[in-house]
């Protein structure tokens, strides 16, 4: 999980909410194109085109608008932009014609998460292995919320674990030849969007892995 810095909502979304009329009130059920697509596009850009929870690559076609605080429990937040995130569809890159929805937002359903990607220190709750598995932090105060979050979101689903392992393997092949300076530069590059505004898929796992090597090079 990576910290998401929320920006301002699209002006079209603000106007749509303000112009509520009796026969078409501004509710989530009436939220449609073009405003809905503009909100999704805004969320995708905020997040560097990666899922708010698992970090896999997403785009307009393969994503949905996620309510961090579930609409069933917090109906007043259903149109609150600060509660909206872009989430993967719940299946892997090779299964996009299927819809098992086995992790992330659809899998979470109406459960509440103890850790939010809107918290600046959210990434410190998790560790990753070279095999792509995600674990809780070693800090005792962070272990329970991390374990609950991993379980609620299904973040150790085999599809995700395999994809994270592949991403980590890609940066470990020549790592023994890197100096500390090289590692810091590489880690920084993975922690920032590229020239098109996109983050590397599973960048949190990659950054964590690289950080483990700094100091030992």
mmCIF file of the C-alpha atoms, coordinates in Angstrom:
data_MODEL
# 
_entry.id   MODEL 
# 
loop_
_atom_site.group_PDB 
_atom_site.id 
_atom_site.type_symbol 
_atom_site.label_atom_id 
_atom_site.label_alt_id 
_atom_site.label_comp_id 
_atom_site.label_asym_id 
_atom_site.label_entity_id 
_atom_site.label_seq_id 
_atom_site.pdbx_PDB_ins_code 
_atom_site.Cartn_x 
_atom_site.Cartn_y 
_atom_site.Cartn_z 
_atom_site.occupancy 
_atom_site.B_iso_or_equiv 
_atom_site.pdbx_formal_charge 
_atom_site.auth_seq_id 
_atom_site.auth_comp_id 
_atom_site.auth_asym_id 
_atom_site.auth_atom_id 
_atom_site.pdbx_PDB_model_num 
ATOM 1   C CA . UNK A 1 1   ? 0.000   0.000   0.000   1.00 0.00 ? 1   UNK A CA 1 
ATOM 2   C CA . UNK A 1 2   ? 1.266   3.431   -0.953  1.00 0.00 ? 2   UNK A CA 1 
ATOM 3   C CA . UNK A 1 3   ? 0.276   6.850   0.394   1.00 0.00 ? 3   UNK A CA 1 
ATOM 4   C CA . UNK A 1 4   ? -2.149  8.707   -1.871  1.00 0.00 ? 4   UNK A CA 1 
ATOM 5   C CA . UNK A 1 5   ? -2.066  12.491  -1.782  1.00 0.00 ? 5   UNK A CA 1 
ATOM 6   C CA . UNK A 1 6   ? -5.596  13.628  -2.525  1.00 0.00 ? 6   UNK A CA 1 
ATOM 7   C CA . UNK A 1 7   ? -6.136  16.685  -4.684  1.00 0.00 ? 7   UNK A CA 1 
ATOM 8   C CA . UNK A 1 8   ? -9.178  18.768  -5.493  1.00 0.00 ? 8   UNK A CA 1 
ATOM 9   C CA . UNK A 1 9   ? -12.193 17.142  -7.042  1.00 0.00 ? 9   UNK A CA 1 
ATOM 10  C CA . UNK A 1 10  ? -12.885 17.840  -10.734 1.00 0.00 ? 10  UNK A CA 1 
ATOM 11  C CA . UNK A 1 11  ? -14.883 21.063  -11.233 1.00 0.00 ? 11  UNK A CA 1 
ATOM 12  C CA . UNK A 1 12  ? -17.478 19.140  -13.258 1.00 0.00 ? 12  UNK A CA 1 
ATOM 13  C CA . UNK A 1 13  ? -18.117 16.900  -10.246 1.00 0.00 ? 13  UNK A CA 1 
ATOM 14  C CA . UNK A 1 14  ? -18.613 19.907  -7.973  1.00 0.00 ? 14  UNK A CA 1 
ATOM 15  C CA . UNK A 1 15  ? -21.049 21.483  -10.437 1.00 0.00 ? 15  UNK A CA 1 
ATOM 16  C CA . UNK A 1 16  ? -22.967 18.231  -10.852 1.00 0.00 ? 16  UNK A CA 1 
ATOM 17  C CA . UNK A 1 17  ? -23.452 17.932  -7.093  1.00 0.00 ? 17  UNK A CA 1 
ATOM 18  C CA . UNK A 1 18  ? -24.576 21.562  -6.842  1.00 0.00 ? 18  UNK A CA 1 
ATOM 19  C CA . UNK A 1 19  ? -27.186 21.386  -9.590  1.00 0.00 ? 19  UNK A CA 1 
ATOM 20  C CA . UNK A 1 20  ? -29.295 18.668  -8.002  1.00 0.00 ? 20  UNK A CA 1 
ATOM 21  C CA . UNK A 1 21  ? -32.912 18.800  -9.221  1.00 0.00 ? 21  UNK A CA 1 
ATOM 22  C CA . UNK A 1 22  ? -36.056 17.067  -7.996  1.00 0.00 ? 22  UNK A CA 1 
ATOM 23  C CA . UNK A 1 23  ? -36.336 14.507  -10.806 1.00 0.00 ? 23  UNK A CA 1 
ATOM 24  C CA . UNK A 1 24  ? -32.601 13.699  -10.797 1.00 0.00 ? 24  UNK A CA 1 
ATOM 25  C CA . UNK A 1 25  ? -31.040 14.309  -7.370  1.00 0.00 ? 25  UNK A CA 1 
ATOM 26  C CA . UNK A 1 26  ? -27.260 14.138  -6.928  1.00 0.00 ? 26  UNK A CA 1 
ATOM 27  C CA . UNK A 1 27  ? -26.929 10.649  -5.462  1.00 0.00 ? 27  UNK A CA 1 
ATOM 28  C CA . UNK A 1 28  ? -24.481 7.839   -6.072  1.00 0.00 ? 28  UNK A CA 1 
ATOM 29  C CA . UNK A 1 29  ? -27.208 5.942   -7.921  1.00 0.00 ? 29  UNK A CA 1 
ATOM 30  C CA . UNK A 1 30  ? -27.583 8.822   -10.373 1.00 0.00 ? 30  UNK A CA 1 
ATOM 31  C CA . UNK A 1 31  ? -23.859 9.376   -10.806 1.00 0.00 ? 31  UNK A CA 1 
ATOM 32  C CA . UNK A 1 32  ? -23.094 8.672   -14.468 1.00 0.00 ? 32  UNK A CA 1 
ATOM 33  C CA . UNK A 1 33  ? -21.046 9.809   -17.457 1.00 0.00 ? 33  UNK A CA 1 
ATOM 34  C CA . UNK A 1 34  ? -19.467 12.180  -18.228 1.00 0.00 ? 34  UNK A CA 1 
ATOM 35  C CA . UNK A 1 35  ? -18.865 13.329  -14.638 1.00 0.00 ? 35  UNK A CA 1 
ATOM 36  C CA . UNK A 1 36  ? -18.214 9.815   -13.354 1.00 0.00 ? 36  UNK A CA 1 
ATOM 37  C CA . UNK A 1 37  ? -15.495 9.166   -15.943 1.00 0.00 ? 37  UNK A CA 1 
ATOM 38  C CA . UNK A 1 38  ? -13.909 12.529  -15.156 1.00 0.00 ? 38  UNK A CA 1 
ATOM 39  C CA . UNK A 1 39  ? -13.763 11.586  -11.466 1.00 0.00 ? 39  UNK A CA 1 
ATOM 40  C CA . UNK A 1 40  ? -12.233 8.197   -12.304 1.00 0.00 ? 40  UNK A CA 1 
ATOM 41  C CA . UNK A 1 41  ? -9.642  9.861   -14.543 1.00 0.00 ? 41  UNK A CA 1 
ATOM 42  C CA . UNK A 1 42  ? -8.771  12.278  -11.743 1.00 0.00 ? 42  UNK A CA 1 
ATOM 43  C CA . UNK A 1 43  ? -8.333  9.405   -9.271  1.00 0.00 ? 43  UNK A CA 1 
ATOM 44  C CA . UNK A 1 44  ? -6.162  7.442   -11.708 1.00 0.00 ? 44  UNK A CA 1 
ATOM 45  C CA . UNK A 1 45  ? -3.842  10.416  -12.156 1.00 0.00 ? 45  UNK A CA 1 
ATOM 46  C CA . UNK A 1 46  ? -3.671  11.010  -8.386  1.00 0.00 ? 46  UNK A CA 1 
ATOM 47  C CA . UNK A 1 47  ? -2.569  7.422   -7.843  1.00 0.00 ? 47  UNK A CA 1 
ATOM 48  C CA . UNK A 1 48  ? -0.140  7.142   -10.728 1.00 0.00 ? 48  UNK A CA 1 
ATOM 49  C CA . UNK A 1 49  ? -2.387  4.561   -12.406 1.00 0.00 ? 49  UNK A CA 1 
ATOM 50  C CA . UNK A 1 50  ? -1.928  1.878   -9.752  1.00 0.00 ? 50  UNK A CA 1 
ATOM 51  C CA . UNK A 1 51  ? -4.573  0.298   -7.530  1.00 0.00 ? 51  UNK A CA 1 
ATOM 52  C CA . UNK A 1 52  ? -5.123  2.071   -4.221  1.00 0.00 ? 52  UNK A CA 1 
ATOM 53  C CA . UNK A 1 53  ? -4.728  -1.208  -2.321  1.00 0.00 ? 53  UNK A CA 1 
ATOM 54  C CA . UNK A 1 54  ? -2.620  -3.828  -4.126  1.00 0.00 ? 54  UNK A CA 1 
ATOM 55  C CA . UNK A 1 55  ? -0.560  -1.561  -6.401  1.00 0.00 ? 55  UNK A CA 1 
ATOM 56  C CA . UNK A 1 56  ? -1.130  -3.370  -9.672  1.00 0.00 ? 56  UNK A CA 1 
ATOM 57  C CA . UNK A 1 57  ? -1.425  -1.287  -12.826 1.00 0.00 ? 57  UNK A CA 1 
ATOM 58  C CA . UNK A 1 58  ? -4.906  0.001   -13.644 1.00 0.00 ? 58  UNK A CA 1 
ATOM 59  C CA . UNK A 1 59  ? -6.519  2.137   -16.296 1.00 0.00 ? 59  UNK A CA 1 
ATOM 60  C CA . UNK A 1 60  ? -9.975  3.474   -17.055 1.00 0.00 ? 60  UNK A CA 1 
ATOM 61  C CA . UNK A 1 61  ? -11.166 0.141   -18.485 1.00 0.00 ? 61  UNK A CA 1 
ATOM 62  C CA . UNK A 1 62  ? -9.737  -2.041  -15.727 1.00 0.00 ? 62  UNK A CA 1 
ATOM 63  C CA . UNK A 1 63  ? -10.690 -0.162  -12.561 1.00 0.00 ? 63  UNK A CA 1 
ATOM 64  C CA . UNK A 1 64  ? -13.630 1.114   -10.584 1.00 0.00 ? 64  UNK A CA 1 
ATOM 65  C CA . UNK A 1 65  ? -14.335 3.924   -8.131  1.00 0.00 ? 65  UNK A CA 1 
ATOM 66  C CA . UNK A 1 66  ? -13.885 2.606   -4.606  1.00 0.00 ? 66  UNK A CA 1 
ATOM 67  C CA . UNK A 1 67  ? -15.341 4.047   -1.408  1.00 0.00 ? 67  UNK A CA 1 
ATOM 68  C CA . UNK A 1 68  ? -12.762 3.732   1.344   1.00 0.00 ? 68  UNK A CA 1 
ATOM 69  C CA . UNK A 1 69  ? -15.467 4.223   3.961   1.00 0.00 ? 69  UNK A CA 1 
ATOM 70  C CA . UNK A 1 70  ? -18.214 1.863   2.723   1.00 0.00 ? 70  UNK A CA 1 
ATOM 71  C CA . UNK A 1 71  ? -21.371 3.491   1.386   1.00 0.00 ? 71  UNK A CA 1 
ATOM 72  C CA . UNK A 1 72  ? -23.506 1.080   3.406   1.00 0.00 ? 72  UNK A CA 1 
ATOM 73  C CA . UNK A 1 73  ? -22.091 2.462   6.647   1.00 0.00 ? 73  UNK A CA 1 
ATOM 74  C CA . UNK A 1 74  ? -21.340 6.034   5.574   1.00 0.00 ? 74  UNK A CA 1 
ATOM 75  C CA . UNK A 1 75  ? -23.973 7.112   3.017   1.00 0.00 ? 75  UNK A CA 1 
ATOM 76  C CA . UNK A 1 76  ? -23.155 10.773  3.629   1.00 0.00 ? 76  UNK A CA 1 
ATOM 77  C CA . UNK A 1 77  ? -19.650 10.123  2.205   1.00 0.00 ? 77  UNK A CA 1 
ATOM 78  C CA . UNK A 1 78  ? -20.811 8.445   -1.016  1.00 0.00 ? 78  UNK A CA 1 
ATOM 79  C CA . UNK A 1 79  ? -20.116 11.592  -3.057  1.00 0.00 ? 79  UNK A CA 1 
ATOM 80  C CA . UNK A 1 80  ? -17.283 12.924  -0.925  1.00 0.00 ? 80  UNK A CA 1 
ATOM 81  C CA . UNK A 1 81  ? -14.231 13.070  -3.178  1.00 0.00 ? 81  UNK A CA 1 
ATOM 82  C CA . UNK A 1 82  ? -11.897 12.562  -0.208  1.00 0.00 ? 82  UNK A CA 1 
ATOM 83  C CA . UNK A 1 83  ? -13.507 9.129   0.268   1.00 0.00 ? 83  UNK A CA 1 
ATOM 84  C CA . UNK A 1 84  ? -13.088 8.038   -3.352  1.00 0.00 ? 84  UNK A CA 1 
ATOM 85  C CA . UNK A 1 85  ? -10.206 5.949   -4.718  1.00 0.00 ? 85  UNK A CA 1 
ATOM 86  C CA . UNK A 1 86  ? -9.415  4.091   -7.927  1.00 0.00 ? 86  UNK A CA 1 
ATOM 87  C CA . UNK A 1 87  ? -9.262  0.339   -7.386  1.00 0.00 ? 87  UNK A CA 1 
ATOM 88  C CA . UNK A 1 88  ? -8.431  -2.677  -9.515  1.00 0.00 ? 88  UNK A CA 1 
ATOM 89  C CA . UNK A 1 89  ? -11.319 -4.965  -10.543 1.00 0.00 ? 89  UNK A CA 1 
ATOM 90  C CA . UNK A 1 90  ? -10.204 -7.727  -8.182  1.00 0.00 ? 90  UNK A CA 1 
ATOM 91  C CA . UNK A 1 91  ? -8.447  -10.021 -10.619 1.00 0.00 ? 91  UNK A CA 1 
ATOM 92  C CA . UNK A 1 92  ? -5.049  -10.164 -12.281 1.00 0.00 ? 92  UNK A CA 1 
ATOM 93  C CA . UNK A 1 93  ? -3.712  -8.846  -15.564 1.00 0.00 ? 93  UNK A CA 1 
ATOM 94  C CA . UNK A 1 94  ? -4.047  -12.245 -17.266 1.00 0.00 ? 94  UNK A CA 1 
ATOM 95  C CA . UNK A 1 95  ? -7.609  -12.762 -16.032 1.00 0.00 ? 95  UNK A CA 1 
ATOM 96  C CA . UNK A 1 96  ? -9.209  -9.527  -17.154 1.00 0.00 ? 96  UNK A CA 1 
ATOM 97  C CA . UNK A 1 97  ? -11.908 -11.303 -19.145 1.00 0.00 ? 97  UNK A CA 1 
ATOM 98  C CA . UNK A 1 98  ? -12.968 -13.004 -15.928 1.00 0.00 ? 98  UNK A CA 1 
ATOM 99  C CA . UNK A 1 99  ? -14.430 -11.462 -12.809 1.00 0.00 ? 99  UNK A CA 1 
ATOM 100 C CA . UNK A 1 100 ? -13.784 -13.602 -9.730  1.00 0.00 ? 100 UNK A CA 1 
ATOM 101 C CA . UNK A 1 101 ? -13.207 -10.435 -7.678  1.00 0.00 ? 101 UNK A CA 1 
ATOM 102 C CA . UNK A 1 102 ? -10.907 -12.253 -5.296  1.00 0.00 ? 102 UNK A CA 1 
ATOM 103 C CA . UNK A 1 103 ? -9.064  -9.291  -3.766  1.00 0.00 ? 103 UNK A CA 1 
ATOM 104 C CA . UNK A 1 104 ? -9.106  -5.528  -3.149  1.00 0.00 ? 104 UNK A CA 1 
ATOM 105 C CA . UNK A 1 105 ? -12.244 -3.378  -3.223  1.00 0.00 ? 105 UNK A CA 1 
ATOM 106 C CA . UNK A 1 106 ? -14.892 -5.820  -4.474  1.00 0.00 ? 106 UNK A CA 1 
ATOM 107 C CA . UNK A 1 107 ? -13.510 -8.498  -2.143  1.00 0.00 ? 107 UNK A CA 1 
ATOM 108 C CA . UNK A 1 108 ? -13.545 -6.053  0.781   1.00 0.00 ? 108 UNK A CA 1 
ATOM 109 C CA . UNK A 1 109 ? -17.233 -5.289  0.175   1.00 0.00 ? 109 UNK A CA 1 
ATOM 110 C CA . UNK A 1 110 ? -18.608 -3.279  3.111   1.00 0.00 ? 110 UNK A CA 1 
ATOM 111 C CA . UNK A 1 111 ? -15.860 -4.083  5.616   1.00 0.00 ? 111 UNK A CA 1 
ATOM 112 C CA . UNK A 1 112 ? -13.909 -1.236  7.189   1.00 0.00 ? 112 UNK A CA 1 
ATOM 113 C CA . UNK A 1 113 ? -10.137 -1.161  6.927   1.00 0.00 ? 113 UNK A CA 1 
ATOM 114 C CA . UNK A 1 114 ? -7.865  -0.339  9.869   1.00 0.00 ? 114 UNK A CA 1 
ATOM 115 C CA . UNK A 1 115 ? -5.216  1.118   7.523   1.00 0.00 ? 115 UNK A CA 1 
ATOM 116 C CA . UNK A 1 116 ? -5.903  3.741   4.879   1.00 0.00 ? 116 UNK A CA 1 
ATOM 117 C CA . UNK A 1 117 ? -3.810  4.595   1.802   1.00 0.00 ? 117 UNK A CA 1 
ATOM 118 C CA . UNK A 1 118 ? -4.653  8.193   2.706   1.00 0.00 ? 118 UNK A CA 1 
ATOM 119 C CA . UNK A 1 119 ? -2.458  7.939   5.825   1.00 0.00 ? 119 UNK A CA 1 
ATOM 120 C CA . UNK A 1 120 ? 1.090   9.152   5.166   1.00 0.00 ? 120 UNK A CA 1 
ATOM 121 C CA . UNK A 1 121 ? 2.689   6.268   7.055   1.00 0.00 ? 121 UNK A CA 1 
ATOM 122 C CA . UNK A 1 122 ? 0.521   3.478   5.605   1.00 0.00 ? 122 UNK A CA 1 
ATOM 123 C CA . UNK A 1 123 ? 3.458   1.807   3.835   1.00 0.00 ? 123 UNK A CA 1 
ATOM 124 C CA . UNK A 1 124 ? 5.309   1.357   7.141   1.00 0.00 ? 124 UNK A CA 1 
ATOM 125 C CA . UNK A 1 125 ? 2.750   -1.238  8.240   1.00 0.00 ? 125 UNK A CA 1 
ATOM 126 C CA . UNK A 1 126 ? 3.891   -3.782  5.658   1.00 0.00 ? 126 UNK A CA 1 
ATOM 127 C CA . UNK A 1 127 ? 6.890   -5.893  4.645   1.00 0.00 ? 127 UNK A CA 1 
ATOM 128 C CA . UNK A 1 128 ? 7.479   -7.959  1.515   1.00 0.00 ? 128 UNK A CA 1 
ATOM 129 C CA . UNK A 1 129 ? 9.422   -11.136 0.825   1.00 0.00 ? 129 UNK A CA 1 
ATOM 130 C CA . UNK A 1 130 ? 11.397  -11.876 -2.340  1.00 0.00 ? 130 UNK A CA 1 
ATOM 131 C CA . UNK A 1 131 ? 8.675   -14.401 -3.190  1.00 0.00 ? 131 UNK A CA 1 
ATOM 132 C CA . UNK A 1 132 ? 6.101   -11.600 -3.292  1.00 0.00 ? 132 UNK A CA 1 
ATOM 133 C CA . UNK A 1 133 ? 4.337   -12.306 -0.024  1.00 0.00 ? 133 UNK A CA 1 
ATOM 134 C CA . UNK A 1 134 ? 3.161   -9.355  2.065   1.00 0.00 ? 134 UNK A CA 1 
ATOM 135 C CA . UNK A 1 135 ? 3.575   -9.391  5.855   1.00 0.00 ? 135 UNK A CA 1 
ATOM 136 C CA . UNK A 1 136 ? 2.832   -7.100  8.741   1.00 0.00 ? 136 UNK A CA 1 
ATOM 137 C CA . UNK A 1 137 ? 5.489   -4.792  10.148  1.00 0.00 ? 137 UNK A CA 1 
ATOM 138 C CA . UNK A 1 138 ? 7.718   -6.057  12.942  1.00 0.00 ? 138 UNK A CA 1 
ATOM 139 C CA . UNK A 1 139 ? 6.497   -3.155  15.103  1.00 0.00 ? 139 UNK A CA 1 
ATOM 140 C CA . UNK A 1 140 ? 4.063   -4.637  17.602  1.00 0.00 ? 140 UNK A CA 1 
ATOM 141 C CA . UNK A 1 141 ? 1.601   -1.744  17.399  1.00 0.00 ? 141 UNK A CA 1 
ATOM 142 C CA . UNK A 1 142 ? 1.298   -2.159  13.621  1.00 0.00 ? 142 UNK A CA 1 
ATOM 143 C CA . UNK A 1 143 ? 0.987   -5.923  13.394  1.00 0.00 ? 143 UNK A CA 1 
ATOM 144 C CA . UNK A 1 144 ? -2.715  -6.414  14.097  1.00 0.00 ? 144 UNK A CA 1 
ATOM 145 C CA . UNK A 1 145 ? -4.037  -3.638  11.827  1.00 0.00 ? 145 UNK A CA 1 
ATOM 146 C CA . UNK A 1 146 ? -1.702  -4.820  9.059   1.00 0.00 ? 146 UNK A CA 1 
ATOM 147 C CA . UNK A 1 147 ? -2.787  -8.451  9.359   1.00 0.00 ? 147 UNK A CA 1 
ATOM 148 C CA . UNK A 1 148 ? -6.455  -7.428  9.346   1.00 0.00 ? 148 UNK A CA 1 
ATOM 149 C CA . UNK A 1 149 ? -5.945  -5.219  6.289   1.00 0.00 ? 149 UNK A CA 1 
ATOM 150 C CA . UNK A 1 150 ? -4.111  -7.975  4.401   1.00 0.00 ? 150 UNK A CA 1 
ATOM 151 C CA . UNK A 1 151 ? -6.925  -10.436 5.179   1.00 0.00 ? 151 UNK A CA 1 
ATOM 152 C CA . UNK A 1 152 ? -9.817  -8.069  4.373   1.00 0.00 ? 152 UNK A CA 1 
ATOM 153 C CA . UNK A 1 153 ? -8.288  -7.140  1.007   1.00 0.00 ? 153 UNK A CA 1 
ATOM 154 C CA . UNK A 1 154 ? -6.945  -10.591 0.149   1.00 0.00 ? 154 UNK A CA 1 
ATOM 155 C CA . UNK A 1 155 ? -3.520  -9.107  -0.536  1.00 0.00 ? 155 UNK A CA 1 
ATOM 156 C CA . UNK A 1 156 ? -1.762  -12.476 -0.432  1.00 0.00 ? 156 UNK A CA 1 
ATOM 157 C CA . UNK A 1 157 ? -3.909  -13.938 -3.177  1.00 0.00 ? 157 UNK A CA 1 
ATOM 158 C CA . UNK A 1 158 ? -1.694  -16.175 -5.393  1.00 0.00 ? 158 UNK A CA 1 
ATOM 159 C CA . UNK A 1 159 ? -2.265  -13.910 -8.400  1.00 0.00 ? 159 UNK A CA 1 
ATOM 160 C CA . UNK A 1 160 ? -0.973  -10.870 -6.528  1.00 0.00 ? 160 UNK A CA 1 
ATOM 161 C CA . UNK A 1 161 ? 1.869   -12.723 -4.844  1.00 0.00 ? 161 UNK A CA 1 
ATOM 162 C CA . UNK A 1 162 ? 3.103   -14.114 -8.159  1.00 0.00 ? 162 UNK A CA 1 
ATOM 163 C CA . UNK A 1 163 ? 2.927   -10.697 -9.854  1.00 0.00 ? 163 UNK A CA 1 
ATOM 164 C CA . UNK A 1 164 ? 4.809   -9.035  -6.980  1.00 0.00 ? 164 UNK A CA 1 
ATOM 165 C CA . UNK A 1 165 ? 7.476   -11.740 -7.107  1.00 0.00 ? 165 UNK A CA 1 
ATOM 166 C CA . UNK A 1 166 ? 7.931   -11.087 -10.826 1.00 0.00 ? 166 UNK A CA 1 
ATOM 167 C CA . UNK A 1 167 ? 8.255   -7.331  -10.218 1.00 0.00 ? 167 UNK A CA 1 
ATOM 168 C CA . UNK A 1 168 ? 10.788  -7.855  -7.411  1.00 0.00 ? 168 UNK A CA 1 
ATOM 169 C CA . UNK A 1 169 ? 12.794  -10.371 -9.460  1.00 0.00 ? 169 UNK A CA 1 
ATOM 170 C CA . UNK A 1 170 ? 13.122  -7.794  -12.182 1.00 0.00 ? 170 UNK A CA 1 
ATOM 171 C CA . UNK A 1 171 ? 15.131  -5.448  -9.957  1.00 0.00 ? 171 UNK A CA 1 
ATOM 172 C CA . UNK A 1 172 ? 17.182  -8.073  -8.117  1.00 0.00 ? 172 UNK A CA 1 
ATOM 173 C CA . UNK A 1 173 ? 19.017  -9.586  -11.091 1.00 0.00 ? 173 UNK A CA 1 
ATOM 174 C CA . UNK A 1 174 ? 22.018  -7.245  -11.020 1.00 0.00 ? 174 UNK A CA 1 
ATOM 175 C CA . UNK A 1 175 ? 21.587  -5.731  -7.576  1.00 0.00 ? 175 UNK A CA 1 
ATOM 176 C CA . UNK A 1 176 ? 24.840  -7.146  -6.149  1.00 0.00 ? 176 UNK A CA 1 
ATOM 177 C CA . UNK A 1 177 ? 26.798  -4.890  -8.494  1.00 0.00 ? 177 UNK A CA 1 
ATOM 178 C CA . UNK A 1 178 ? 25.043  -1.723  -7.277  1.00 0.00 ? 178 UNK A CA 1 
ATOM 179 C CA . UNK A 1 179 ? 26.600  0.767   -4.895  1.00 0.00 ? 179 UNK A CA 1 
ATOM 180 C CA . UNK A 1 180 ? 24.592  2.406   -2.113  1.00 0.00 ? 180 UNK A CA 1 
ATOM 181 C CA . UNK A 1 181 ? 24.349  5.524   -4.251  1.00 0.00 ? 181 UNK A CA 1 
ATOM 182 C CA . UNK A 1 182 ? 23.002  3.481   -7.148  1.00 0.00 ? 182 UNK A CA 1 
ATOM 183 C CA . UNK A 1 183 ? 20.454  1.823   -4.877  1.00 0.00 ? 183 UNK A CA 1 
ATOM 184 C CA . UNK A 1 184 ? 19.224  5.140   -3.484  1.00 0.00 ? 184 UNK A CA 1 
ATOM 185 C CA . UNK A 1 185 ? 18.814  6.563   -6.990  1.00 0.00 ? 185 UNK A CA 1 
ATOM 186 C CA . UNK A 1 186 ? 17.003  3.462   -8.160  1.00 0.00 ? 186 UNK A CA 1 
ATOM 187 C CA . UNK A 1 187 ? 14.722  3.416   -5.139  1.00 0.00 ? 187 UNK A CA 1 
ATOM 188 C CA . UNK A 1 188 ? 13.898  7.100   -5.612  1.00 0.00 ? 188 UNK A CA 1 
ATOM 189 C CA . UNK A 1 189 ? 13.030  6.513   -9.252  1.00 0.00 ? 189 UNK A CA 1 
ATOM 190 C CA . UNK A 1 190 ? 10.555  3.767   -8.318  1.00 0.00 ? 190 UNK A CA 1 
ATOM 191 C CA . UNK A 1 191 ? 8.980   5.976   -5.664  1.00 0.00 ? 191 UNK A CA 1 
ATOM 192 C CA . UNK A 1 192 ? 8.058   8.692   -8.170  1.00 0.00 ? 192 UNK A CA 1 
ATOM 193 C CA . UNK A 1 193 ? 5.777   8.795   -11.219 1.00 0.00 ? 193 UNK A CA 1 
ATOM 194 C CA . UNK A 1 194 ? 7.485   8.747   -14.608 1.00 0.00 ? 194 UNK A CA 1 
ATOM 195 C CA . UNK A 1 195 ? 7.181   11.427  -17.283 1.00 0.00 ? 195 UNK A CA 1 
ATOM 196 C CA . UNK A 1 196 ? 3.661   10.260  -18.140 1.00 0.00 ? 196 UNK A CA 1 
ATOM 197 C CA . UNK A 1 197 ? 2.504   10.417  -14.526 1.00 0.00 ? 197 UNK A CA 1 
ATOM 198 C CA . UNK A 1 198 ? 2.554   6.655   -14.023 1.00 0.00 ? 198 UNK A CA 1 
ATOM 199 C CA . UNK A 1 199 ? 4.059   4.727   -11.139 1.00 0.00 ? 199 UNK A CA 1 
ATOM 200 C CA . UNK A 1 200 ? 5.715   1.353   -11.596 1.00 0.00 ? 200 UNK A CA 1 
ATOM 201 C CA . UNK A 1 201 ? 3.380   -1.528  -10.850 1.00 0.00 ? 201 UNK A CA 1 
ATOM 202 C CA . UNK A 1 202 ? 3.949   -2.843  -7.290  1.00 0.00 ? 202 UNK A CA 1 
ATOM 203 C CA . UNK A 1 203 ? 6.350   0.018   -6.613  1.00 0.00 ? 203 UNK A CA 1 
ATOM 204 C CA . UNK A 1 204 ? 5.802   -0.227  -2.835  1.00 0.00 ? 204 UNK A CA 1 
ATOM 205 C CA . UNK A 1 205 ? 7.123   -3.791  -2.800  1.00 0.00 ? 205 UNK A CA 1 
ATOM 206 C CA . UNK A 1 206 ? 10.049  -2.794  -5.016  1.00 0.00 ? 206 UNK A CA 1 
ATOM 207 C CA . UNK A 1 207 ? 10.950  0.239   -2.888  1.00 0.00 ? 207 UNK A CA 1 
ATOM 208 C CA . UNK A 1 208 ? 10.777  -1.866  0.280   1.00 0.00 ? 208 UNK A CA 1 
ATOM 209 C CA . UNK A 1 209 ? 13.044  -4.513  -1.251  1.00 0.00 ? 209 UNK A CA 1 
ATOM 210 C CA . UNK A 1 210 ? 15.622  -2.002  -2.470  1.00 0.00 ? 210 UNK A CA 1 
ATOM 211 C CA . UNK A 1 211 ? 15.678  -0.334  0.934   1.00 0.00 ? 211 UNK A CA 1 
ATOM 212 C CA . UNK A 1 212 ? 16.716  -3.640  2.515   1.00 0.00 ? 212 UNK A CA 1 
ATOM 213 C CA . UNK A 1 213 ? 19.905  -3.613  0.445   1.00 0.00 ? 213 UNK A CA 1 
ATOM 214 C CA . UNK A 1 214 ? 20.933  -0.039  1.241   1.00 0.00 ? 214 UNK A CA 1 
ATOM 215 C CA . UNK A 1 215 ? 23.755  -0.046  3.760   1.00 0.00 ? 215 UNK A CA 1 
ATOM 216 C CA . UNK A 1 216 ? 24.919  -3.529  2.807   1.00 0.00 ? 216 UNK A CA 1 
ATOM 217 C CA . UNK A 1 217 ? 26.212  -2.612  -0.654  1.00 0.00 ? 217 UNK A CA 1 
# 
